[in-house]
Each structure stands twice: as C-alpha cells, then as structure tokens.
Amino acid sequence: MYGLIGKIKTHPGQRQTLIAILLEGTGGMPGCLSYVIAEDASDPEAIWITEVWESQASHQASLGLPAVQEAIGRGRPLMAGFGERFETRPVGGQGLLASE
Amino acid sequence: MYGLIGKIKTHPGQRQTLIAILLEGTGGMPGCLSYVIAEDASDPEAIWITEVWESQASHQASLGLPAVQEAIGRGRPLMAGFGERFETRPVGGQGLLASE
C-alpha cells in the first residue's frame, strides 16, 4: 500500500468551498482504499488529507481522472499553498476499503 | 468527528514488533471510524497512525479498553518517543466505517 498525509492551506475564508470541491471530486477512485478530508483543529485555513492507495501507481493514475482533474482545476485558485507532506507505507488497521 | 495524525518513533529495529502489537490491539474499538497504521517511507524507525473517531470522547474512552491498555503496556518499551501530532476535524471522504 501507498499512503500520503498532506496539509493544504487555503486563502482566507475558502476552506469550506475547497472541502466541498474535494468531497465531490474524489469518490470512487480506482485503487483508493481510504481518503479522509479533515479540517485542521487549530488553523482555520488548513485542510488535512490522509490517503491510502493500493499502490503508488494507483495514486498517480487518479490524478488523470476527469473528476479529479476538474476538482484540481476548481480548487487550485482557492489554495494558498501546501504545508507538511509525509509519504507512508500503510500496513493495516481499520476502515480500509477492499481493493477492486 | 475527531481526528488524530501522529508519529511514533521506535527504538532501532523495533518498528515491526510495535506495528504487530498495534494491529492486534486496536480492532473493534467503539466509535472508531478509521485507524490506519503505516510505516514512514523515509524513516526506518517511524510509524504514522491516522485516526478518525465519532467524537473526542470515543477516542478518550478507547484508551481505557483492555485490549488497548494491553497494547500500550507491551508497546511502550519499544517507543523512543513521539514526533509530529496534529488534531483534526474530519468532514468526510472514503473508507470511514459506519458509526455503531
């Protein structure tokens, strides 16, 4: 498995809009075993995305999906930048979707 | 929802043992919607745990579960310390278990 933990900073007041775009554009991605969108509890302009993929290749392929492309296009102007980013190798746990 | 993203550092060579203990001790926790254990891709002694709970109270309550207590007891001597820790408010996504 391949995992990503990453923080996105939005322009002031844009967090809810970006979250809505991300929720809409990231369903049903092949090879995606978990994709959780969260607000940072202490920074009102920050979003965390934690992802688990079958492989790095399935993550890479997701970036070309039409719905993801559309979300990136609509979301990018709302982003002020990126914060921390960690690559992981998930090994198990609870709440991982079955591979397709 | 209540979320945690946290890094644990293990003593040299103890990562796999700690992961096995965590996998064993963290199943079926009430109010746990996601609990993913991952190796850090670049640090051979680091583990990431990403958690989603129904509420902060359900996370707090989990720390008193016998299986979790046992895992903490067995795991603690293998830990060298903690790294980054972020509190979040998850809003949705893929792979969240249904609330019980």
N, CA and C atoms of all chains as a GROMACS GRO file, in nm:
protein
  600
    1MET      N    1   0.085  -0.120   0.000
    1MET     CA    2   0.000   0.000   0.000
    1MET      C    3   0.088   0.125   0.000
    2TYR      N    4   0.029   0.233  -0.044
    2TYR     CA    5   0.100   0.361  -0.053
    2TYR      C    6   0.014   0.466   0.018
    3GLY      N    7   0.076   0.547   0.100
    3GLY     CA    8  -0.001   0.646   0.175
    3GLY      C    9   0.055   0.786   0.166
    4LEU      N   10  -0.033   0.880   0.179
    4LEU     CA   11   0.006   1.021   0.182
    4LEU      C   12  -0.069   1.091   0.295
    5ILE      N   13   0.003   1.176   0.365
    5ILE     CA   14  -0.056   1.264   0.466
    5ILE      C   15  -0.013   1.404   0.426
    6GLY      N   16  -0.109   1.491   0.397
    6GLY     CA   17  -0.068   1.622   0.348
    6GLY      C   18  -0.159   1.734   0.393
    7LYS      N   19  -0.099   1.851   0.406
    7LYS     CA   20  -0.173   1.969   0.453
    7LYS      C   21  -0.182   2.071   0.340
    8ILE      N   22  -0.300   2.124   0.322
    8ILE     CA   23  -0.323   2.230   0.223
    8ILE      C   24  -0.366   2.355   0.298
    9LYS      N   25  -0.308   2.468   0.262
    9LYS     CA   26  -0.351   2.596   0.319
    9LYS      C   27  -0.437   2.667   0.215
   10THR      N   28  -0.552   2.718   0.260
   10THR     CA   29  -0.639   2.790   0.167
   10THR      C   30  -0.626   2.941   0.190
   11HIS      N   31  -0.673   3.015   0.092
   11HIS     CA   32  -0.685   3.159   0.114
   11HIS      C   33  -0.795   3.182   0.219
   12PRO      N   34  -0.788   3.295   0.291
   12PRO     CA   35  -0.884   3.319   0.400
   12PRO      C   36  -1.029   3.299   0.357
   13GLY      N   37  -1.101   3.225   0.436
   13GLY     CA   38  -1.244   3.206   0.412
   13GLY      C   39  -1.279   3.104   0.305
   14GLN      N   40  -1.180   3.038   0.247
   14GLN     CA   41  -1.206   2.948   0.135
   14GLN      C   42  -1.206   2.800   0.174
   15ARG      N   43  -1.184   2.770   0.302
   15ARG     CA   44  -1.170   2.630   0.339
   15ARG      C   45  -1.295   2.546   0.310
   16GLN      N   46  -1.411   2.596   0.346
   16GLN     CA   47  -1.534   2.517   0.324
   16GLN      C   48  -1.558   2.491   0.175
   17THR      N   49  -1.530   2.590   0.095
   17THR     CA   50  -1.551   2.574  -0.050
   17THR      C   51  -1.456   2.469  -0.106
   18LEU      N   52  -1.332   2.475  -0.064
   18LEU     CA   53  -1.236   2.376  -0.113
   18LEU      C   54  -1.273   2.236  -0.065
   19ILE      N   55  -1.315   2.224   0.060
   19ILE     CA   56  -1.356   2.093   0.111
   19ILE      C   57  -1.472   2.036   0.029
   20ALA      N   58  -1.569   2.120  -0.004
   20ALA     CA   59  -1.684   2.073  -0.083
   20ALA      C   60  -1.640   2.023  -0.220
   21ILE      N   61  -1.547   2.095  -0.281
   21ILE     CA   62  -1.495   2.054  -0.412
   21ILE      C   63  -1.422   1.920  -0.402
   22LEU      N   64  -1.343   1.905  -0.296
   22LEU     CA   65  -1.266   1.781  -0.278
   22LEU      C   66  -1.358   1.662  -0.251
   23LEU      N   67  -1.460   1.684  -0.167
   23LEU     CA   68  -1.553   1.575  -0.136
   23LEU      C   69  -1.624   1.528  -0.263
   24GLU      N   70  -1.657   1.624  -0.347
   24GLU     CA   71  -1.730   1.594  -0.471
   24GLU      C   72  -1.643   1.520  -0.572
   25GLY      N   73  -1.515   1.556  -0.577
   25GLY     CA   74  -1.432   1.510  -0.688
   25GLY      C   75  -1.351   1.384  -0.659
   26THR      N   76  -1.361   1.330  -0.537
   26THR     CA   77  -1.268   1.223  -0.501
   26THR      C   78  -1.338   1.091  -0.464
   27GLY      N   79  -1.461   1.073  -0.508
   27GLY     CA   80  -1.530   0.946  -0.484
   27GLY      C   81  -1.494   0.842  -0.589
   28GLY      N   82  -1.501   0.717  -0.551
   28GLY     CA   83  -1.487   0.608  -0.648
   28GLY      C   84  -1.358   0.604  -0.728
   29MET      N   85  -1.249   0.647  -0.669
   29MET     CA   86  -1.121   0.644  -0.742
   29MET      C   87  -1.063   0.502  -0.736
   30PRO      N   88  -1.036   0.442  -0.852
   30PRO     CA   89  -0.983   0.304  -0.850
   30PRO      C   90  -0.853   0.293  -0.770
   31GLY      N   91  -0.846   0.191  -0.686
   31GLY     CA   92  -0.725   0.169  -0.607
   31GLY      C   93  -0.717   0.254  -0.481
   32CYS      N   94  -0.819   0.336  -0.456
   32CYS     CA   95  -0.820   0.420  -0.336
   32CYS      C   96  -0.884   0.343  -0.221
   33LEU      N   97  -0.808   0.318  -0.116
   33LEU     CA   98  -0.856   0.238  -0.003
   33LEU      C   99  -0.904   0.325   0.112
   34SER      N  100  -0.861   0.449   0.115
   34SER     CA  101  -0.906   0.544   0.217
   34SER      C  102  -0.868   0.683   0.171
   35TYR      N  103  -0.958   0.778   0.194
   35TYR     CA  104  -0.932   0.918   0.154
   35TYR      C  105  -1.014   1.005   0.247
   36VAL      N  106  -0.949   1.059   0.348
   36VAL     CA  107  -1.020   1.134   0.451
   36VAL      C  108  -0.982   1.282   0.444
   37ILE      N  109  -1.083   1.364   0.438
   37ILE     CA  110  -1.064   1.510   0.433
   37ILE      C  111  -1.101   1.566   0.569
   38ALA      N  112  -1.013   1.648   0.625
   38ALA     CA  113  -1.034   1.699   0.761
   38ALA      C  114  -0.990   1.844   0.770
   39GLU      N  115  -1.058   1.916   0.857
   39GLU     CA  116  -1.012   2.050   0.893
   39GLU      C  117  -0.903   2.038   0.998
   40ASP      N  118  -0.802   2.123   0.989
   40ASP     CA  119  -0.707   2.132   1.100
   40ASP      C  120  -0.782   2.194   1.218
   41ALA      N  121  -0.762   2.137   1.339
   41ALA     CA  122  -0.839   2.183   1.454
   41ALA      C  123  -0.792   2.319   1.505
   42SER      N  124  -0.671   2.360   1.469
   42SER     CA  125  -0.622   2.485   1.526
   42SER      C  126  -0.593   2.593   1.422
   43ASP      N  127  -0.591   2.558   1.294
   43ASP     CA  128  -0.564   2.656   1.189
   43ASP      C  129  -0.687   2.667   1.098
   44PRO      N  130  -0.758   2.779   1.102
   44PRO     CA  131  -0.885   2.791   1.029
   44PRO      C  132  -0.870   2.790   0.877
   45GLU      N  133  -0.748   2.798   0.827
   45GLU     CA  134  -0.730   2.795   0.681
   45GLU      C  135  -0.663   2.665   0.635
   46ALA      N  136  -0.656   2.565   0.720
   46ALA     CA  137  -0.580   2.445   0.681
   46ALA      C  138  -0.668   2.321   0.673
   47ILE      N  139  -0.638   2.238   0.575
   47ILE     CA  140  -0.706   2.111   0.550
   47ILE      C  141  -0.601   2.001   0.552
   48TRP      N  142  -0.637   1.887   0.612
   48TRP     CA  143  -0.551   1.768   0.604
   48TRP      C  144  -0.618   1.665   0.515
   49ILE      N  145  -0.540   1.604   0.430
   49ILE     CA  146  -0.590   1.491   0.351
   49ILE      C  147  -0.502   1.371   0.383
   50THR      N  148  -0.566   1.263   0.427
   50THR     CA  149  -0.491   1.138   0.454
   50THR      C  150  -0.542   1.033   0.357
   51GLU      N  151  -0.449   0.973   0.285
   51GLU     CA  152  -0.485   0.885   0.174
   51GLU      C  153  -0.415   0.749   0.186
   52VAL      N  154  -0.487   0.644   0.150
   52VAL     CA  155  -0.427   0.511   0.137
   52VAL      C  156  -0.464   0.458  -0.001
   53TRP      N  157  -0.365   0.415  -0.074
   53TRP     CA  158  -0.382   0.363  -0.209
   53TRP      C  159  -0.326   0.222  -0.217
   54GLU      N  160  -0.380   0.146  -0.309
   54GLU     CA  161  -0.329   0.012  -0.336
   54GLU      C  162  -0.180   0.017  -0.371
   55SER      N  163  -0.142   0.119  -0.446
   55SER     CA  164  -0.002   0.133  -0.488
   55SER      C  165   0.023   0.279  -0.524
   56GLN      N  166   0.149   0.314  -0.538
   56GLN     CA  167   0.183   0.450  -0.581
   56GLN      C  168   0.129   0.474  -0.722
   57ALA      N  169   0.127   0.368  -0.802
   57ALA     CA  170   0.076   0.380  -0.940
   57ALA      C  171  -0.073   0.416  -0.941
   58SER      N  172  -0.150   0.357  -0.849
   58SER     CA  173  -0.294   0.389  -0.850
   58SER      C  174  -0.316   0.534  -0.805
   59HIS      N  175  -0.233   0.581  -0.712
   59HIS     CA  176  -0.242   0.723  -0.676
   59HIS      C  177  -0.209   0.811  -0.797
   60GLN      N  178  -0.101   0.778  -0.863
   60GLN     CA  179  -0.058   0.857  -0.979
   60GLN      C  180  -0.168   0.859  -1.086
   61ALA      N  181  -0.227   0.742  -1.111
   61ALA     CA  182  -0.331   0.732  -1.213
   61ALA      C  183  -0.453   0.817  -1.177
   62SER      N  184  -0.482   0.829  -1.046
   62SER     CA  185  -0.601   0.905  -1.004
   62SER      C  186  -0.592   1.050  -1.047
   63LEU      N  187  -0.471   1.101  -1.058
   63LEU     CA  188  -0.453   1.242  -1.093
   63LEU      C  189  -0.500   1.272  -1.235
   64GLY      N  190  -0.514   1.168  -1.314
   64GLY     CA  191  -0.562   1.186  -1.451
   64GLY      C  192  -0.712   1.164  -1.467
   65LEU      N  193  -0.781   1.124  -1.361
   65LEU     CA  194  -0.927   1.101  -1.371
   65LEU      C  195  -0.998   1.234  -1.397
   66PRO      N  196  -1.099   1.233  -1.485
   66PRO     CA  197  -1.169   1.357  -1.518
   66PRO      C  198  -1.224   1.430  -1.395
   67ALA      N  199  -1.284   1.356  -1.300
   67ALA     CA  200  -1.342   1.422  -1.181
   67ALA      C  201  -1.233   1.486  -1.096
   68VAL      N  202  -1.117   1.420  -1.090
   68VAL     CA  203  -1.007   1.472  -1.010
   68VAL      C  204  -0.946   1.595  -1.080
   69GLN      N  205  -0.930   1.584  -1.210
   69GLN     CA  206  -0.880   1.698  -1.288
   69GLN      C  207  -0.969   1.820  -1.269
   70GLU      N  208  -1.098   1.794  -1.271
   70GLU     CA  209  -1.193   1.905  -1.256
   70GLU      C  210  -1.182   1.966  -1.116
   71ALA      N  211  -1.170   1.880  -1.015
   71ALA     CA  212  -1.156   1.929  -0.876
   71ALA      C  213  -1.027   2.010  -0.861
   72ILE      N  214  -0.920   1.961  -0.921
   72ILE     CA  215  -0.792   2.034  -0.913
   72ILE      C  216  -0.807   2.172  -0.980
   73GLY      N  217  -0.871   2.173  -1.094
   73GLY     CA  218  -0.889   2.300  -1.167
   73GLY      C  219  -0.972   2.401  -1.088
   74ARG      N  220  -1.079   2.352  -1.025
   74ARG     CA  221  -1.165   2.442  -0.948
   74ARG      C  222  -1.102   2.478  -0.814
   75GLY      N  223  -1.024   2.384  -0.757
   75GLY     CA  224  -0.970   2.406  -0.623
   75GLY      C  225  -0.844   2.489  -0.619
   76ARG      N  226  -0.764   2.480  -0.723
   76ARG     CA  227  -0.631   2.543  -0.718
   76ARG      C  228  -0.636   2.692  -0.683
   77PRO      N  229  -0.729   2.770  -0.741
   77PRO     CA  230  -0.731   2.914  -0.708
   77PRO      C  231  -0.763   2.943  -0.562
   78LEU      N  232  -0.819   2.844  -0.492
   78LEU     CA  233  -0.855   2.865  -0.351
   78LEU      C  234  -0.738   2.833  -0.258
   79MET      N  235  -0.634   2.771  -0.312
   79MET     CA  236  -0.522   2.726  -0.229
   79MET      C  237  -0.415   2.835  -0.219
   80ALA      N  238  -0.367   2.853  -0.093
   80ALA     CA  239  -0.257   2.946  -0.072
   80ALA      C  240  -0.123   2.873  -0.080
   81GLY      N  241  -0.126   2.741  -0.058
   81GLY     CA  242  -0.001   2.665  -0.063
   81GLY      C  243  -0.015   2.534   0.009
   82PHE      N  244   0.096   2.464   0.022
   82PHE     CA  245   0.096   2.334   0.088
   82PHE      C  246   0.178   2.341   0.215
   83GLY      N  247   0.139   2.261   0.313
   83GLY     CA  248   0.215   2.251   0.438
   83GLY      C  249   0.290   2.120   0.441
   84GLU      N  250   0.291   2.058   0.557
   84GLU     CA  251   0.362   1.932   0.573
   84GLU      C  252   0.311   1.826   0.475
   85ARG      N  253   0.400   1.736   0.436
   85ARG     CA  254   0.362   1.625   0.348
   85ARG      C  255   0.447   1.505   0.384
   86PHE      N  256   0.383   1.393   0.413
   86PHE     CA  257   0.454   1.272   0.453
   86PHE      C  258   0.410   1.157   0.366
   87GLU      N  259   0.507   1.082   0.317
   87GLU     CA  260   0.476   0.960   0.241
   87GLU      C  261   0.486   0.840   0.335
   88THR      N  262   0.391   0.749   0.324
   88THR     CA  263   0.391   0.634   0.414
   88THR      C  264   0.369   0.504   0.337
   89ARG      N  265   0.391   0.394   0.409
   89ARG     CA  266   0.354   0.260   0.360
   89ARG      C  267   0.256   0.201   0.460
   90PRO      N  268   0.126   0.222   0.438
   90PRO     CA  269   0.028   0.167   0.532
   90PRO      C  270   0.039   0.015   0.536
   91VAL      N  271   0.019  -0.039   0.657
   91VAL     CA  272   0.030  -0.185   0.672
   91VAL      C  273  -0.100  -0.249   0.717
   92GLY      N  274  -0.196  -0.170   0.763
   92GLY     CA  275  -0.324  -0.229   0.805
   92GLY      C  276  -0.397  -0.137   0.899
   93GLY      N  277  -0.503  -0.191   0.957
   93GLY     CA  278  -0.582  -0.113   1.050
   93GLY      C  279  -0.730  -0.128   1.024
   94GLN      N  280  -0.804  -0.025   1.058
   94GLN     CA  281  -0.949  -0.028   1.043
   94GLN      C  282  -0.992   0.072   0.937
   95GLY      N  283  -1.100   0.036   0.862
   95GLY     CA  284  -1.158   0.134   0.770
   95GLY      C  285  -1.092   0.141   0.634
   96LEU      N  286  -1.014   0.040   0.599
   96LEU     CA  287  -0.957   0.039   0.463
   96LEU      C  288  -1.056  -0.032   0.371
   97LEU      N  289  -1.088   0.032   0.260
   97LEU     CA  290  -1.178  -0.029   0.163
   97LEU      C  291  -1.111  -0.149   0.099
   98ALA      N  292  -1.192  -0.243   0.051
   98ALA     CA  293  -1.137  -0.358  -0.022
   98ALA      C  294  -1.083  -0.310  -0.156
   99SER      N  295  -0.976  -0.372  -0.203
   99SER     CA  296  -0.923  -0.342  -0.336
   99SER      C  297  -1.026  -0.384  -0.439
  100GLU      N  298  -1.026  -0.314  -0.552
  100GLU     CA  299  -1.122  -0.350  -0.658
  100GLU      C  300  -1.059  -0.447  -0.755
  101MET      N  301  -1.691   1.465   1.399
  101MET     CA  302  -1.584   1.365   1.402
  101MET      C  303  -1.459   1.428   1.462
  102TYR      N  304  -1.373   1.343   1.512
  102TYR     CA  305  -1.249   1.387   1.575
  102TYR      C  306  -1.135   1.307   1.513
  103GLY      N  307  -1.027   1.373   1.478
  103GLY     CA  308  -0.918   1.304   1.410
  103GLY      C  309  -0.783   1.330   1.473
  104LEU      N  310  -0.696   1.233   1.458
  104LEU     CA  311  -0.558   1.247   1.504
  104LEU      C  312  -0.464   1.194   1.396
  105ILE      N  313  -0.356   1.266   1.378
  105ILE     CA  314  -0.247   1.222   1.290
  105ILE      C  315  -0.122   1.228   1.376
  106GLY      N  316  -0.057   1.116   1.397
  106GLY     CA  317   0.056   1.121   1.488
  106GLY      C  318   0.168   1.027   1.448
  107LYS      N  319   0.289   1.066   1.486
  107LYS     CA  320   0.409   0.989   1.452
  107LYS      C  321   0.471   0.933   1.580
  108ILE      N  322   0.505   0.806   1.574
  108ILE     CA  323   0.574   0.742   1.685
  108ILE      C  324   0.712   0.700   1.637
  109LYS      N  325   0.812   0.726   1.718
  109LYS     CA  326   0.948   0.679   1.686
  109LYS      C  327   0.978   0.557   1.774
  110THR      N  328   1.029   0.452   1.711
  110THR     CA  329   1.062   0.332   1.789
  110THR      C  330   1.213   0.325   1.811
  111HIS      N  331   1.251   0.243   1.907
  111HIS     CA  332   1.393   0.212   1.921
  111HIS      C  333   1.436   0.131   1.798
  112PRO      N  334   1.566   0.138   1.764
  112PRO     CA  335   1.614   0.071   1.642
  112PRO      C  336   1.569  -0.074   1.632
  113GLY      N  337   1.516  -0.109   1.518
  113GLY     CA  338   1.478  -0.248   1.492
  113GLY      C  339   1.347  -0.293   1.554
  114GLN      N  340   1.275  -0.202   1.620
  114GLN     CA  341   1.153  -0.243   1.692
  114GLN      C  342   1.024  -0.208   1.618
  115ARG      N  343   1.037  -0.148   1.498
  115ARG     CA  344   0.916  -0.100   1.430
  115ARG      C  345   0.817  -0.212   1.400
  116GLN      N  346   0.865  -0.322   1.344
  116GLN     CA  347   0.772  -0.430   1.307
  116GLN      C  348   0.701  -0.489   1.428
  117THR      N  349   0.774  -0.501   1.538
  117THR     CA  350   0.714  -0.555   1.660
  117THR      C  351   0.605  -0.462   1.711
  118LEU      N  352   0.634  -0.333   1.711
  118LEU     CA  353   0.533  -0.238   1.760
  118LEU      C  354   0.411  -0.238   1.668
  119ILE      N  355   0.434  -0.243   1.538
  119ILE     CA  356   0.322  -0.246   1.443
  119ILE      C  357   0.233  -0.368   1.470
  120ALA      N  358   0.294  -0.483   1.492
  120ALA     CA  359   0.216  -0.605   1.517
  120ALA      C  360   0.132  -0.590   1.644
  121ILE      N  361   0.189  -0.530   1.747
  121ILE     CA  362   0.115  -0.509   1.872
  121ILE      C  363  -0.003  -0.414   1.849
  122LEU      N  364   0.023  -0.307   1.772
  122LEU     CA  365  -0.083  -0.209   1.746
  122LEU      C  366  -0.195  -0.271   1.662
  123LEU      N  367  -0.158  -0.349   1.561
  123LEU     CA  368  -0.260  -0.412   1.476
  123LEU      C  369  -0.349  -0.505   1.558
  124GLU      N  370  -0.286  -0.575   1.649
  124GLU     CA  371  -0.358  -0.671   1.734
  124GLU      C  372  -0.452  -0.602   1.832
  125GLY      N  373  -0.409  -0.488   1.886
  125GLY     CA  374  -0.480  -0.429   1.999
  125GLY      C  375  -0.582  -0.323   1.965
  126THR      N  376  -0.600  -0.292   1.836
  126THR     CA  377  -0.681  -0.176   1.801
  126THR      C  378  -0.800  -0.211   1.711
  127GLY      N  379  -0.841  -0.335   1.711
  127GLY     CA  380  -0.960  -0.374   1.634
  127GLY      C  381  -1.087  -0.350   1.714
  128GLY      N  382  -1.196  -0.324   1.644
  128GLY     CA  383  -1.328  -0.318   1.707
  128GLY      C  384  -1.344  -0.218   1.820
  129MET      N  385  -1.276  -0.105   1.811
  129MET     CA  386  -1.290  -0.004   1.915
  129MET      C  387  -1.419   0.076   1.890
  130PRO      N  388  -1.508   0.084   1.989
  130PRO     CA  389  -1.633   0.158   1.967
  130PRO      C  390  -1.609   0.305   1.929
  131GLY      N  391  -1.680   0.350   1.826
  131GLY     CA  392  -1.667   0.489   1.784
  131GLY      C  393  -1.548   0.515   1.693
  132CYS      N  394  -1.472   0.411   1.662
  132CYS     CA  395  -1.356   0.427   1.573
  132CYS      C  396  -1.400   0.410   1.428
  133LEU      N  397  -1.385   0.515   1.349
  133LEU     CA  398  -1.431   0.513   1.209
  133LEU      C  399  -1.318   0.483   1.112
  134SER      N  400  -1.197   0.503   1.156
  134SER     CA  401  -1.080   0.472   1.074
  134SER      C  402  -0.957   0.472   1.164
  135TYR      N  403  -0.868   0.375   1.142
  135TYR     CA  404  -0.746   0.367   1.222
  135TYR      C  405  -0.643   0.298   1.134
  136VAL      N  406  -0.554   0.377   1.076
  136VAL     CA  407  -0.458   0.324   0.980
  136VAL      C  408  -0.318   0.334   1.037
  137ILE      N  409  -0.249   0.222   1.034
  137ILE     CA  410  -0.111   0.215   1.083
  137ILE      C  411  -0.020   0.206   0.961
  138ALA      N  412   0.083   0.291   0.959
  138ALA     CA  413   0.170   0.298   0.841
  138ALA      C  414   0.315   0.318   0.883
  139GLU      N  415   0.403   0.262   0.801
  139GLU     CA  416   0.545   0.293   0.817
  139GLU      C  417   0.575   0.427   0.751
  140ASP      N  418   0.661   0.507   0.811
  140ASP     CA  419   0.712   0.624   0.741
  140ASP      C  420   0.800   0.574   0.627
  141ALA      N  421   0.783   0.634   0.508
  141ALA     CA  422   0.855   0.583   0.390
  141ALA      C  423   1.003   0.616   0.394
  142SER      N  424   1.042   0.716   0.474
  142SER     CA  425   1.182   0.756   0.469
  142SER      C  426   1.256   0.738   0.602
  143ASP      N  427   1.184   0.711   0.709
  143ASP     CA  428   1.249   0.693   0.839
  143ASP      C  429   1.221   0.551   0.889
  144PRO      N  430   1.324   0.466   0.894
  144PRO     CA  431   1.302   0.324   0.926
  144PRO      C  432   1.257   0.298   1.070
  145GLU      N  433   1.258   0.399   1.154
  145GLU     CA  434   1.213   0.379   1.293
  145GLU      C  435   1.083   0.452   1.321
  146ALA      N  436   1.014   0.499   1.219
  146ALA     CA  437   0.895   0.581   1.244
  146ALA      C  438   0.767   0.516   1.193
  147ILE      N  439   0.661   0.533   1.271
  147ILE     CA  440   0.527   0.484   1.240
  147ILE      C  441   0.432   0.603   1.240
  148TRP      N  442   0.338   0.604   1.146
  148TRP     CA  443   0.230   0.703   1.148
  148TRP      C  444   0.100   0.632   1.182
  149ILE      N  445   0.023   0.696   1.268
  149ILE     CA  446  -0.112   0.647   1.295
  149ILE      C  447  -0.210   0.759   1.260
  150THR      N  448  -0.304   0.728   1.173
  150THR     CA  449  -0.407   0.826   1.138
  150THR      C  450  -0.542   0.770   1.183
  151GLU      N  451  -0.613   0.850   1.261
  151GLU     CA  452  -0.733   0.802   1.329
  151GLU      C  453  -0.851   0.894   1.302
  152VAL      N  454  -0.969   0.834   1.287
  152VAL     CA  455  -1.094   0.910   1.282
  152VAL      C  456  -1.190   0.848   1.383
  153TRP      N  457  -1.243   0.932   1.470
  153TRP     CA  458  -1.335   0.888   1.575
  153TRP      C  459  -1.466   0.963   1.562
  154GLU      N  460  -1.570   0.899   1.610
  154GLU     CA  461  -1.701   0.963   1.615
  154GLU      C  462  -1.693   1.095   1.692
  155SER      N  463  -1.616   1.094   1.799
  155SER     CA  464  -1.603   1.213   1.885
  155SER      C  465  -1.473   1.203   1.964
  156GLN      N  466  -1.433   1.315   2.022
  156GLN     CA  467  -1.314   1.312   2.107
  156GLN      C  468  -1.338   1.220   2.226
  157ALA      N  469  -1.464   1.214   2.272
  157ALA     CA  470  -1.497   1.128   2.386
  157ALA      C  471  -1.477   0.980   2.352
  158SER      N  472  -1.512   0.939   2.229
  158SER     CA  473  -1.494   0.798   2.194
  158SER      C  474  -1.345   0.764   2.185
  159HIS      N  475  -1.264   0.860   2.138
  159HIS     CA  476  -1.119   0.837   2.139
  159HIS      C  477  -1.070   0.821   2.282
  160GLN      N  478  -1.112   0.912   2.368
  160GLN     CA  479  -1.068   0.909   2.507
  160GLN      C  480  -1.107   0.776   2.573
  161ALA      N  481  -1.230   0.733   2.546
  161ALA     CA  482  -1.280   0.609   2.606
  161ALA      C  483  -1.199   0.488   2.559
  162SER      N  484  -1.151   0.493   2.434
  162SER     CA  485  -1.077   0.379   2.379
  162SER      C  486  -0.950   0.351   2.460
  163LEU      N  487  -0.894   0.455   2.519
  163LEU     CA  488  -0.768   0.438   2.593
  163LEU      C  489  -0.787   0.353   2.718
  164GLY      N  490  -0.912   0.335   2.758
  164GLY     CA  491  -0.940   0.250   2.874
  164GLY      C  492  -0.978   0.108   2.838
  165LEU      N  493  -0.990   0.077   2.709
  165LEU     CA  494  -1.027  -0.060   2.669
  165LEU      C  495  -0.916  -0.157   2.707
  166PRO      N  496  -0.952  -0.276   2.758
  166PRO     CA  497  -0.849  -0.373   2.800
  166PRO      C  498  -0.747  -0.404   2.688
  167ALA      N  499  -0.795  -0.424   2.564
  167ALA     CA  500  -0.701  -0.457   2.456
  167ALA      C  501  -0.606  -0.342   2.426
  168VAL      N  502  -0.657  -0.220   2.436
  168VAL     CA  503  -0.573  -0.103   2.411
  168VAL      C  504  -0.473  -0.085   2.525
  169GLN      N  505  -0.520  -0.102   2.647
  169GLN     CA  506  -0.432  -0.094   2.764
  169GLN      C  507  -0.318  -0.195   2.752
  170GLU      N  508  -0.354  -0.312   2.707
  170GLU     CA  509  -0.254  -0.418   2.695
  170GLU      C  510  -0.152  -0.380   2.586
  171ALA      N  511  -0.203  -0.327   2.474
  171ALA     CA  512  -0.113  -0.287   2.365
  171ALA      C  513  -0.021  -0.174   2.410
  172ILE      N  514  -0.076  -0.079   2.485
  172ILE     CA  515   0.008   0.031   2.535
  172ILE      C  516   0.117  -0.024   2.627
  173GLY      N  517   0.078  -0.115   2.713
  173GLY     CA  518   0.175  -0.173   2.806
  173GLY      C  519   0.288  -0.248   2.737
  174ARG      N  520   0.250  -0.326   2.634
  174ARG     CA  521   0.352  -0.401   2.561
  174ARG      C  522   0.433  -0.313   2.467
  175GLY      N  523   0.365  -0.208   2.414
  175GLY     CA  524   0.431  -0.125   2.313
  175GLY      C  525   0.523  -0.019   2.369
  176ARG      N  526   0.489   0.032   2.485
  176ARG     CA  527   0.562   0.149   2.537
  176ARG      C  528   0.714   0.128   2.543
  177PRO      N  529   0.763   0.011   2.591
  177PRO     CA  530   0.910  -0.006   2.598
  177PRO      C  531   0.979  -0.002   2.461
  178LEU      N  532   0.901  -0.022   2.353
  178LEU     CA  533   0.959  -0.021   2.219
  178LEU      C  534   0.967   0.119   2.160
  179MET      N  535   0.900   0.214   2.223
  179MET     CA  536   0.892   0.350   2.171
  179MET      C  537   1.007   0.436   2.221
  180ALA      N  538   1.068   0.511   2.126
  180ALA     CA  539   1.172   0.605   2.165
  180ALA      C  540   1.111   0.742   2.194
  181GLY      N  541   0.992   0.768   2.138
  181GLY     CA  542   0.928   0.898   2.160
  181GLY      C  543   0.824   0.927   2.055
  182PHE      N  544   0.771   1.048   2.060
  182PHE     CA  545   0.669   1.088   1.965
  182PHE      C  546   0.720   1.199   1.875
  183GLY      N  547   0.670   1.200   1.751
  183GLY     CA  548   0.705   1.307   1.658
  183GLY      C  549   0.587   1.401   1.642
  184GLU      N  550   0.563   1.443   1.520
  184GLU     CA  551   0.453   1.536   1.493
  184GLU      C  552   0.319   1.478   1.540
  185ARG      N  553   0.230   1.567   1.580
  185ARG     CA  554   0.095   1.528   1.620
  185ARG      C  555   0.000   1.639   1.580
  186PHE      N  556  -0.102   1.603   1.503
  186PHE     CA  557  -0.199   1.702   1.457
  186PHE      C  558  -0.339   1.656   1.493
  187GLU      N  559  -0.417   1.748   1.548
  187GLU     CA  560  -0.559   1.720   1.576
  187GLU      C  561  -0.642   1.775   1.461
  188THR      N  562  -0.741   1.697   1.419
  188THR     CA  563  -0.823   1.741   1.306
  188THR      C  564  -0.972   1.721   1.337
  189ARG      N  565  -1.054   1.780   1.249
  189ARG     CA  566  -1.198   1.754   1.248
  189ARG      C  567  -1.233   1.698   1.112
  190PRO      N  568  -1.231   1.564   1.098
  190PRO     CA  569  -1.262   1.504   0.967
  190PRO      C  570  -1.406   1.542   0.925
  191VAL      N  571  -1.422   1.564   0.796
  191VAL     CA  572  -1.554   1.603   0.745
  191VAL      C  573  -1.613   1.501   0.649
  192GLY      N  574  -1.532   1.410   0.599
  192GLY     CA  575  -1.587   1.309   0.508
  192GLY      C  576  -1.478   1.249   0.424
  193GLY      N  577  -1.520   1.173   0.324
  193GLY     CA  578  -1.424   1.109   0.234
  193GLY      C  579  -1.461   0.963   0.213
  194GLN      N  580  -1.359   0.884   0.184
  194GLN     CA  581  -1.379   0.743   0.153
  194GLN      C  582  -1.319   0.658   0.264
  195GLY      N  583  -1.384   0.544   0.292
  195GLY     CA  584  -1.324   0.447   0.384
  195GLY      C  585  -1.353   0.472   0.530
  196LEU      N  586  -1.452   0.555   0.560
  196LEU     CA  587  -1.488   0.572   0.701
  196LEU      C  588  -1.592   0.466   0.737
  197LEU      N  589  -1.567   0.396   0.846
  197LEU     CA  590  -1.662   0.295   0.891
  197LEU      C  591  -1.791   0.363   0.938
  198ALA      N  592  -1.900   0.289   0.935
  198ALA     CA  593  -2.027   0.341   0.986
  198ALA      C  594  -2.019   0.350   1.138
  199SER      N  595  -2.080   0.449   1.196
  199SER     CA  596  -2.088   0.458   1.342
  199SER      C  597  -2.168   0.341   1.396
  200GLU      N  598  -2.133   0.299   1.517
  200GLU     CA  599  -2.206   0.185   1.575
  200GLU      C  600  -2.326   0.234   1.655
   0.00000   0.00000   0.00000
